[in-house]
Amino acid sequence: MTGTFVDAITPEEGWFRLSLTNDRRGLFELATRTLVLATGCRERTARQIHIHGTRPAGIYTAELAQYFINIQGYLPCRRAVI
């Protein structure tokens, strides 16, 4: 859901209740067990932010996922959390 803004996050027993606003749907709520907050920042390499070592398995940056799909012709997964 692009163009969606989080108005409130309320933790409940094992869940997060989100109050959201979207141009098409207006104000609505969702409940989820897992929450990833992606604030829309500019991607930088691990070397630029001084992280050394290997990355955890199954976690890809947007640039790496695009490389796999566009250059290698490889689908890295069927379901993703962005």
DSSP file with accessible surface (Angstrom, degrees, kcal/mol):
  #  RESIDUE AA STRUCTURE BP1 BP2  ACC     N-H-->O    O-->H-N    N-H-->O    O-->H-N    TCO  KAPPA ALPHA  PHI   PSI    X-CA   Y-CA   Z-CA
    1    1 A M    >         0   0  124      0, 0.0     3,-0.6     0, 0.0     2,-0.1   0.000 360.0 360.0 360.0  95.2    0.0    0.0    0.0
    2    2 A T  T 3   +     0   0  122      1,-0.2     3,-0.1    20,-0.0     0, 0.0  -0.447 360.0  31.7 -78.8 157.8    1.9    3.0   -1.2
    3    3 A G  T 3  S+     0   0   46      1,-0.2    20,-0.6    -2,-0.1     2,-0.4   0.783  88.0 136.2  67.9  26.6    0.9    6.5   -0.1
    4    4 A T  E <   -A   22   0A  35     -3,-0.6     2,-0.4    18,-0.2    -1,-0.2  -0.896  39.0-157.2-110.3 135.9   -0.3    5.1    3.2
    5    5 A F  E     -A   21   0A 136     16,-2.7    16,-2.3    -2,-0.4     2,-0.6  -0.917  14.7-131.4-115.7 138.1    0.5    6.9    6.5
    6    6 A V  E     +A   20   0A  71     -2,-0.4    14,-0.2    14,-0.2     3,-0.1  -0.775  24.1 176.7 -87.5 119.5    0.6    5.3   10.0
    7    7 A D  E     -     0   0A  91     12,-3.2     2,-0.3    -2,-0.6    13,-0.2   0.795  66.6  -2.2 -90.5 -35.1   -1.4    7.5   12.4
    8    8 A A  E     -A   19   0A  41     11,-1.4    11,-2.6     2,-0.0     2,-0.4  -0.984  51.3-154.6-158.6 146.5   -1.1    5.2   15.4
    9    9 A I  E     -A   18   0A  71     -2,-0.3     9,-0.2     9,-0.2     7,-0.0  -0.995  15.7-173.3-123.8 121.3    0.4    1.9   16.5
   10   10 A T  E     -A   17   0A  67      7,-2.9     7,-2.9    -2,-0.4     2,-0.3  -0.958  16.3-141.6-118.0 114.5   -1.3    0.2   19.5
   11   11 A P  E     +A   16   0A  97      0, 0.0     2,-0.2     0, 0.0     5,-0.2  -0.572  26.3 173.4 -74.3 136.4    0.3   -2.9   20.9
   12   12 A E  E >   -A   15   0A  89      3,-3.1     3,-1.3    -2,-0.3     2,-0.8  -0.743  53.2 -50.3-127.8-179.2   -2.1   -5.6   22.1
   13   13 A E  T 3  S-     0   0  189      1,-0.3     3,-0.1    -2,-0.2     0, 0.0  -0.344 123.5 -25.7 -60.5  98.2   -1.5   -9.2   23.3
   14   14 A G  T 3  S+     0   0   53     -2,-0.8     2,-0.3     1,-0.2    -1,-0.3   0.542 128.6  85.2  76.2   5.1    0.7  -10.6   20.6
   15   15 A W  E <   -A   12   0A  96     -3,-1.3    -3,-3.1     2,-0.0     2,-0.4  -0.911  64.4-141.9-133.6 161.3   -0.6   -8.1   18.0
   16   16 A F  E     -AB  11  32A  68     16,-2.9    16,-2.2    -2,-0.3     2,-0.6  -0.997  15.5-153.2-120.7 129.2   -0.1   -4.6   16.7
   17   17 A R  E     -AB  10  31A  83     -7,-2.9    -7,-2.9    -2,-0.4     2,-0.5  -0.917  14.8-161.3-102.2 123.9   -3.2   -2.6   15.8
   18   18 A L  E     -AB   9  30A  14     12,-3.3    12,-2.0    -2,-0.6     2,-0.6  -0.908  13.4-154.5-110.5 132.3   -2.4    0.1   13.2
   19   19 A S  E     -AB   8  29A  25    -11,-2.6   -12,-3.2    -2,-0.5   -11,-1.4  -0.931  29.2-177.1 -99.4 122.5   -4.5    3.1   12.4
   20   20 A L  E     -AB   6  28A  10      8,-3.3     8,-2.5    -2,-0.6     2,-0.4  -0.856  22.8-152.2-124.9 154.7   -3.8    4.1    8.8
   21   21 A T  E     +AB   5  27A  50    -16,-2.3   -16,-2.7    -2,-0.3     2,-0.3  -0.996  19.1 171.4-127.5 132.4   -4.7    6.8    6.3
   22   22 A N  E  >  -AB   4  26A   6      4,-1.8     4,-2.4    -2,-0.4   -18,-0.2  -0.988  38.8-125.5-138.8 146.7   -4.7    6.3    2.5
   23   23 A D  T  4 S+     0   0  152    -20,-0.6    -1,-0.1    -2,-0.3     4,-0.1   0.877 111.0  37.0 -59.9 -39.7   -6.0    8.5   -0.3
   24   24 A R  T  4 S+     0   0  196      1,-0.1    -1,-0.2     2,-0.1    -3,-0.0   0.879 128.9  30.0 -81.6 -39.6   -8.2    5.8   -1.8
   25   25 A R  T  4 S-     0   0  146      1,-0.3    -2,-0.2     3,-0.0     2,-0.2   0.579  90.0-152.5 -98.9 -13.3   -9.4    4.1    1.4
   26   26 A G  E  <  -B   22   0A  31     -4,-2.4    -4,-1.8     2,-0.0     2,-0.4  -0.475  60.7  -5.2  75.4-144.8   -9.4    7.0    3.9
   27   27 A L  E    S+B   21   0A 129     -6,-0.2     2,-0.3    -2,-0.2    -6,-0.2  -0.700  80.7 149.4 -86.5 129.5   -8.9    6.1    7.5
   28   28 A F  E     -B   20   0A  24     -8,-2.5    -8,-3.3    -2,-0.4     2,-0.3  -0.952  34.3-125.2-152.5 170.3   -8.8    2.3    8.3
   29   29 A E  E     -B   19   0A 109     -2,-0.3     2,-0.3   -10,-0.2   -10,-0.2  -0.918  16.6-174.9-123.6 150.3   -7.3   -0.2   10.7
   30   30 A L  E     -B   18   0A  68    -12,-2.0   -12,-3.3    -2,-0.3     2,-0.4  -0.966  12.3-148.8-135.2 153.5   -5.2   -3.3   10.3
   31   31 A A  E     +B   17   0A  47     -2,-0.3     2,-0.3   -14,-0.2   -14,-0.2  -0.974  22.4 168.1-123.1 139.7   -3.9   -5.9   12.8
   32   32 A T  E     -B   16   0A  46    -16,-2.2   -16,-2.9    -2,-0.4     3,-0.1  -0.987  37.4-144.9-147.4 153.2   -0.6   -7.8   12.5
   33   33 A R  S    S+     0   0  153     -2,-0.3     2,-0.4   -18,-0.2    -1,-0.1   0.736  92.2  44.7 -86.0 -28.2    1.6  -10.0   14.5
   34   34 A T        -     0   0  106    -18,-0.1     2,-0.4     2,-0.0    -1,-0.1  -0.948  67.6-168.1-121.9 141.8    4.8   -8.6   12.9
   35   35 A L        -     0   0   65     -2,-0.4     2,-0.5    -3,-0.1    -3,-0.0  -0.992   7.6-174.6-134.9 127.6    5.7   -5.0   12.2
   36   36 A V        -     0   0   86     -2,-0.4     2,-0.7    46,-0.1    46,-0.1  -0.992  15.3-152.0-118.7 121.7    8.5   -3.6   10.0
   37   37 A L        -     0   0  129     -2,-0.5     2,-0.6     2,-0.0    -2,-0.0  -0.846  14.9-179.0 -97.9 111.7    8.8    0.2   10.1
   38   38 A A        -     0   0   72     -2,-0.7    -2,-0.0    44,-0.2    44,-0.0  -0.935   6.2-173.8-112.2 109.4   10.3    1.4    6.8
   39   39 A T        -     0   0  116     -2,-0.6    -1,-0.1     1,-0.0    -2,-0.0   0.452  44.7-108.4 -89.0  -0.8   10.7    5.2    6.9
   40   40 A G        +     0   0   76      1,-0.1     2,-0.1     2,-0.0    -2,-0.0   0.921  57.5 163.3  80.5  45.3   11.8    5.7    3.3
   41   41 A C        -     0   0  105      1,-0.1     2,-0.3     0, 0.0    -1,-0.1  -0.463  45.7 -89.6 -92.8 170.1   15.5    6.6    3.8
   42   42 A R        -     0   0  190     -2,-0.1     2,-0.2     1,-0.1    -1,-0.1  -0.599  45.7-116.5 -79.4 133.2   18.3    6.6    1.2
   43   43 A E        -     0   0   76     -2,-0.3     2,-0.3    -3,-0.0    -1,-0.1  -0.478  34.4-176.2 -74.0 135.9   20.1    3.2    0.9
   44   44 A R        -     0   0  126     -2,-0.2     5,-0.0     5,-0.0     2,-0.0  -0.942  28.3-103.8-127.8 155.5   23.8    3.2    1.8
   45   45 A T     >  -     0   0   71     -2,-0.3     4,-1.2     1,-0.1     3,-0.2  -0.296  30.7-111.5 -74.8 161.4   26.2    0.3    1.6
   46   46 A A  T  4>S+     0   0   54      1,-0.2     5,-2.6     2,-0.2     3,-0.3   0.873 119.5  55.7 -59.9 -35.7   27.4   -1.6    4.6
   47   47 A R  T >45S+     0   0  209      1,-0.2     3,-1.0     3,-0.2    -1,-0.2   0.882 102.6  55.7 -66.5 -35.2   30.9    0.0    4.2
   48   48 A Q  T 345S+     0   0  101     -3,-0.2    -1,-0.2     1,-0.2    -2,-0.2   0.815 114.5  38.6 -67.4 -30.0   29.4    3.5    4.3
   49   49 A I  T 3<5S-     0   0   70     -4,-1.2    -1,-0.2    -3,-0.3    -2,-0.2   0.218 116.0-113.8-106.9  15.3   27.8    2.9    7.6
   50   50 A H  T < 5 +     0   0  145     -3,-1.0     2,-0.6     1,-0.2    -3,-0.2   0.892  61.5 149.7  59.6  46.8   30.7    0.9    9.0
   51   51 A I      < -     0   0  101     -5,-2.6     2,-0.3    -6,-0.1    -1,-0.2  -0.961  26.0-166.6-107.3 120.8   29.1   -2.6    9.3
   52   52 A H        +     0   0  156     -2,-0.6     2,-0.2     2,-0.0    -5,-0.0  -0.727  42.3  35.5-108.3 156.2   31.6   -5.3    8.8
   53   53 A G  S    S-     0   0   76     -2,-0.3     2,-0.2     2,-0.0    -2,-0.1  -0.546  94.8 -37.8 102.3-167.7   31.0   -9.0    8.2
   54   54 A T        -     0   0  142     -2,-0.2     3,-0.1     1,-0.1    -2,-0.0  -0.569  57.2-112.2 -95.0 158.4   28.3  -10.9    6.3
   55   55 A R        -     0   0  115     -2,-0.2     3,-0.1     1,-0.1    -1,-0.1  -0.539  42.5 -91.7 -84.2 154.0   24.6  -10.0    6.1
   56   56 A P    >   -     0   0   81      0, 0.0     3,-1.5     0, 0.0    -1,-0.1  -0.341  51.9 -95.0 -63.2 145.2   22.0  -12.2    7.7
   57   57 A A  T 3  S+     0   0   98      1,-0.2     3,-0.1    -3,-0.1    -3,-0.0  -0.343 106.9  18.4 -62.6 136.6   20.6  -14.9    5.4
   58   58 A G  T 3  S+     0   0   59      1,-0.2     2,-0.6    -3,-0.1    -1,-0.2   0.446  95.0 111.3  85.8  -0.7   17.3  -13.9    3.7
   59   59 A I    <   +     0   0  106     -3,-1.5     2,-0.4    -4,-0.0    -1,-0.2  -0.937  43.6 178.0-110.7 119.3   17.6  -10.2    4.2
   60   60 A Y        -     0   0   79     -2,-0.6     2,-0.1    -3,-0.1    -3,-0.0  -0.931  27.0-127.4-120.8 144.3   18.2   -8.2    1.1
   61   61 A T     >  -     0   0   70     -2,-0.4     4,-2.4     1,-0.1     5,-0.2  -0.428  35.8-108.3 -75.7 164.5   18.6   -4.5    0.4
   62   62 A A  H  > S+     0   0   62      1,-0.2     4,-2.4     2,-0.2     5,-0.2   0.913 121.0  53.3 -61.4 -39.2   16.4   -3.0   -2.2
   63   63 A E  H  > S+     0   0  119      2,-0.2     4,-2.2     1,-0.2    -1,-0.2   0.918 109.3  47.6 -63.6 -41.7   19.4   -2.7   -4.5
   64   64 A L  H  > S+     0   0   45      2,-0.2     4,-2.6     1,-0.2    -1,-0.2   0.922 111.1  50.7 -67.7 -41.1   20.4   -6.3   -4.1
   65   65 A A  H  X S+     0   0   27     -4,-2.4     4,-2.2     1,-0.2     5,-0.2   0.927 111.0  49.2 -62.3 -41.6   16.8   -7.5   -4.8
   66   66 A Q  H  X>S+     0   0  117     -4,-2.4     4,-3.0    -5,-0.2     5,-0.6   0.898 109.6  52.5 -64.0 -38.8   16.7   -5.4   -7.9
   67   67 A Y  I  X>S+     0   0  105     -4,-2.2     5,-2.0     1,-0.2     4,-1.8   0.943 109.6  48.5 -61.4 -48.3   20.0   -6.8   -9.0
   68   68 A F  I  <5S+     0   0   45     -4,-2.6     6,-3.0     3,-0.2     5,-0.4   0.923 120.9  36.2 -57.5 -45.6   18.8  -10.4   -8.6
   69   69 A I  I  <5S+     0   0   84     -4,-2.2     4,-0.4     4,-0.2    -2,-0.2   0.962 126.4  33.1 -76.0 -51.6   15.6   -9.8  -10.5
   70   70 A N  I  <5S+     0   0  119     -4,-3.0    -3,-0.2    -5,-0.2    -2,-0.2   0.859 132.1  24.2 -79.1 -37.7   16.7   -7.3  -13.3
   71   71 A I  I  <<S+     0   0  117     -4,-1.8    -3,-0.2    -5,-0.6    -4,-0.1   0.883 131.8  32.8 -96.2 -47.9   20.3   -8.5  -14.0
   72   72 A Q  S   <S-     0   0  107     -5,-2.0    -3,-0.2     2,-0.1    -4,-0.1   0.661  92.6-133.1 -85.6 -18.6   20.4  -12.1  -12.9
   73   73 A G        +     0   0   66     -4,-0.4     2,-0.4    -5,-0.4    -4,-0.2   0.809  59.7 138.6  68.5  29.8   16.8  -13.0  -13.8
   74   74 A Y        -     0   0  128     -6,-3.0    -1,-0.2    -7,-0.2    -2,-0.1  -0.897  52.5-141.6-112.8 133.6   16.5  -14.7  -10.4
   75   75 A L        -     0   0   92     -2,-0.4     3,-0.1     1,-0.1   -10,-0.0  -0.832  12.6-163.2 -92.3 107.7   13.4  -14.5   -8.2
   76   76 A P        -     0   0   22      0, 0.0     2,-0.3     0, 0.0    -1,-0.1   0.757  66.4 -13.0 -68.3 -22.5   14.8  -14.3   -4.6
   77   77 A C        -     0   0   58      1,-0.1     3,-0.1    -3,-0.1   -19,-0.0  -0.980  49.6-131.0-165.4 167.8   11.5  -15.2   -2.9
   78   78 A R  S    S+     0   0  224     -2,-0.3     2,-0.4     1,-0.3    -1,-0.1   0.725  96.9  34.9 -96.9 -30.8    7.8  -15.6   -3.5
   79   79 A R  S    S+     0   0  232      2,-0.0     2,-0.3     0, 0.0    -1,-0.3  -0.987  72.7 179.7-126.9 136.5    6.6  -13.5   -0.5
   80   80 A A        -     0   0   74     -2,-0.4     2,-0.5    -3,-0.1    -3,-0.0  -0.954  25.1-142.2-136.9 154.0    8.4  -10.5    0.9
   81   81 A V              0   0  119     -2,-0.3    -2,-0.0     0, 0.0     0, 0.0  -0.976 360.0 360.0-113.2 125.0    8.1   -7.9    3.6
   82   82 A I              0   0  177     -2,-0.5   -44,-0.2   -46,-0.1   -46,-0.1  -0.959 360.0 360.0-116.3 360.0    9.1   -4.4    2.5
